[in-house]
Amino acid sequence: MTTALLSHPDCHDHVTPDGHPEQVARLHHVLSALEGKDLLRTEAPMADDDAILRCHPQAHIDALRAALPQAGFAPLDADTFLSPGSLDAAYRAAGAAVRAVDMVMAGEAQNAFVACRPPGHHAETTQPMGFCLFGTVAIAAKHALEVHGQSRIAIVDFDVHHGNGTQDLLWDEARALFVSTHQMPLYPGSGAADERGAHGQITNIPLAAGTDGGRYRRIMAERILPLLDDFAPEMLLISAGFDAHEDDPLASINLSTEDFGWITAELAAAADRLCDGRIVSCLEGGYDLPALAASTAAHVDALIAAGAR
Ligand code: ZN
């Protein structure tokens, strides 16, 4: 079966100040790297408020809308900015993830990659932060649980930063396994191994600066895959950040482009044995543009290979 690619031009209209790492050019590089690949290209809808409200209160949406500038930028914190198009972009990102879940559940696609921005995994229940406005991957998980009646959704977050937002949004959700690998210490500072969630369903795996692909591959084999096998999810969601790449300027983990392909293939093999290969992967970070493009291509190639099995 096929691999879906969901994106939308609105995601280019979330503009950040000059020099900001989470820049419009990221998505251009990602989409260019995926040109010519055998993908079911799908325009992302805006998320319904119902989908957002499974993770964030109305007050969060209202606060973002009230802060939206008519022109220029509105800072939400030292790192996180709104431009006039930011909220529509965030609705597209969440809508893409929700639609991707629908497509994979319906068998319209074997798996899917959501190439949207802003990213999502740092957005907490009432706190946009870390370049993120809505908790995209958590919204997708809640959609799978509540709308599709699933009972076990797993999320693997290999972005180099801790997915504090996903953890916050799913802290009490026994039906969602959340596994995050991340450099520590590093922004946002959370993600210690003793943060386990209300039901012990969260596993944080902090990585020391300098962790390389060999070490990461052992962690995959010894920690991540056994957790997935034990949980037996009905769908696997991925927070796919590529800022653990050795060329990334924001962190000091030394994964290669090939490592991202290998990681994806391992996760896809797990999904094959556990949940009929159902995967929805959402773009998170990745700030060296050539490394981001190459790593995303390796990631999506592995999804395509899995979908063709
Ligand atoms: Zn990151």
Residues whose N, C-alpha, C, O or C-beta is under 5 A from the ligand:
A	BS01	ZN	D159 V160 H161 G241 D243 G285
